[in-house]
Every structure is written in structure tokens, then in C-alpha cells.
């Protein structure tokens, strides 16, 4: 059964556009490797600029395989150059009854 993940990425100063390009390339790569489902992802932005991405791994084993896949490890290095991983609890919106975020259209690669 699929595993839904909500990931939050706070862009480093001046790296917002680079981060969006990295996020845009993530699912095509994971799908090509058989690690992510075809479920449509949702990408949004918090008031502080953090990018939140909701997607689905194929299963729990796919998450483990990602940690051993050179292409995924390279992708994670690209994330590290343009953002910091943050916890959802760090976002002001999470404390609201209905957490609302700005919709983000990812660039076409």
C-alpha cells in the first residue's frame, strides 16, 4: 500500500526558483525508478516561503530503496544546496483549524 508523505522545504536566501525546479524534478525521477505512485502531488507555499509537497511512495520498501539509490541520493544533495528541511510544526499555519497554503504551480522541465 502507498505511503503518503508531506515534506517541507524552506528555501535558502535567493534559492526559491532553484528549489521549485528541484521539487519539479523529484516525482518524475521517483516514478521512473518505481519508487513513487502516479497519484497527483500537491505543492503549496506557507506564508514564510516554505514549500510543502504532498506525494505518495509506492510502499514502505520504496522509501528504504531510495536511501540506497544513487540518483535519489544525488537529488537529495541538490535539495541541500537550495533549502533546509523543516518540520511541519514550525509553520504557523499548522496551528489553525484549517491550515491554508498558497497553491504553487511547478515549472515545466
N, C-alpha and C positions, 0 to 999 in steps of 0.2 A: 504494500500500500504506500502511496506517495507521502512525502513528508514536507509540509508547508513550512517555509522559513520566512521570517521578517528580518531583514538586515538593514542597519542604519549606518550611513557613511557621512561623516562631517568633512566637507572639503577643506583642504589646506588653503591658506590665502592665495587667491589667484588661480586656483585649480578646479573651479566649478565646472567649466566646459570639458576639461580633460576627464574629470570624474564621470560626467554624463556619457562620454564616449566609451569609457571602460565598462560602465554599467550596461550600455547598449550592446557591447560585445560578449557579455558574460553568458547570457542564456543561449545564444546560437552555439557557442563553444560547448557548453554543458550538454546541450541536446545532441550535438554531433557526436559527443563521446558517450551518449546513452546514459547520462547522469541526471538529466532533468526532463520533466514531462513537457508535453505540448500545451499545458494549461497556460492561458494568457496571464502574464505577470502584471502587476500594478506598481507603478513608480510614482512617488509623490515627494513633496518637499515640505519640511517643517518650517515654522516661522524663523528659526535660527539658521536656515540654509541647509540643514541636514537632509540628505537624500535617503528615503526609505524605499526599499524594494521588496515586494512580496512575490515569491515564486515557489515552485514545487520540485523537490528532488524526486527521482523515481522511487526510491526506497531508502531505508536507513543504510544499507550497504553502499549505496552510491556516495553517501557523504564520506564514508571511510575510504572508498576508492579515490575520491577527489584528493585526499591527503597524500596519495602515492602517485598521482598523475602529473608528469612534468608540465604539460600545457596548463593545467589548473594552478600549479604552484607558480608558474610564470605570470598568470593572470593575477594572482594574489599579490605578487611583487608590484605589478602595475597599480593595484589599489593602494598599496602602501606609499607610493610616490605622490599620490594626489589626495589622500584622505586619511582620516582616523576612523576606526570602527568605534561606534558608541552604543551604549545600551539604550533601549527604548525609554527606560525610566528617566533618562537625562533630558528628555524632551518635555517641554511644558504641556504640550497637547495631551500627553498620556494621562494626566490627572483629570481631564474633563470627562463628563459622562459620555459624550460623543466626540472622540478625538477626530478632528478635521484637519486635513492637509491639502496643500495646493497640488493639483494634478500636474504631472510632468510628462511631456512628450519627448521620448529619447531620440537622439539624432539617428538618421539612417546611415548605416555603414556600408 
